[in-house]
Amino acid sequence: MNDRLNINTYKKQKKRKKLIRCIKWLIVAFGLCLLGIFIWVLLIKPQFYKDNSTGLLVSLSGDPIVDCTNSESKIVVLTNKELIFYSDKGTKLRTINHSAISPVINNCGDYIMLYEQGGTNYSIENNNNTILSETVENKIMLGKIAENGNIAIVTEDERYACSLTVYDKSANQIFKWNLAENLIVDLQFTNKGKGCVVATIGASEGFTKGVVYGLNFSQSRELFKTDIENSMPISIGLEGGYIHAVCDNKMVVMDKNGSKIKDIIYTQKLKQYVTTQNNYTVLLFGEEVKFNCNIVVYDKLGSIIGQIESNNNIRCIKSDGNNVLVLSDNSVICYNMKLETLSTHENKQSAVKLVYIGAFGYDISQNQINKFYIY
């Protein structure tokens, strides 16, 4: 009888100890949870929202803004005195002083090409250092850099209307092309920098004439030559294997071999344009005096996928083929490519330029950079 009582007592004590041990572990786990919540609320969460906060990001010197772009996840601001790299959190990474009267920047990936239009110097920069700095013989009209590091320089020439010279990333000449009559107004690289499509303007029998050429840097002759009658090309875009030649009075859609597919005749004056590398071209039409205007998005075949009217004075349009950002006197409106509104933000600081990286946009004035959510 006593043995049975002792066994029951032992079992009860064992269960009690096990219960106490479980309670202790629950208390410890609960304490760790409280500690985790404490660390998140007081330390991690404020930093998280600080890194992703919107509103004033950077105060600027007040120098006139010439241009802005992004270099991967960096914001690049070109003023009349400096080229400045910022992180997407607003940290100043690098400042480059320049003395160019007409400075121009072009970007591709992590490369920023800086040159003076009408000058003879150019450099390739990133947020860490100067990758290349060179001087050419004749005055520069246009400069572009490709993702493989190839550099295209269009210059004036005494014997020709202009010349296109292509260098590799070490500044070794790999291609030379001279135009006797037409002037090159824009070019886009093809095949990751191994060739390009070139838009030119000239005249024939007293009429303006555009010509689009296809070039391969390993060949001496043109791949194709396409005439665009009674139009003045302004920009060239490559849209998923198709070519968009944006002209003063129409947009011409061509296949990769230069064969014309469609002419899109404008019914209003072209005021701004954006050619993306993601199958879309965005055009802004309007009148000289009035603010009423139309924004139209075309796909690679020239079909309209989005169209809206606006009564605001539009200062700037940006698009990467995923979203369209429209800066007016009063606001920044973010759209998808169908021009459906994603978000609207007040233009408080009289911003003049836009940049965006991922889900965030940045409006830039002479005095500051503002950050906002696109969606």
Disulfide bonds with the S-S distance in Angstrom:
none
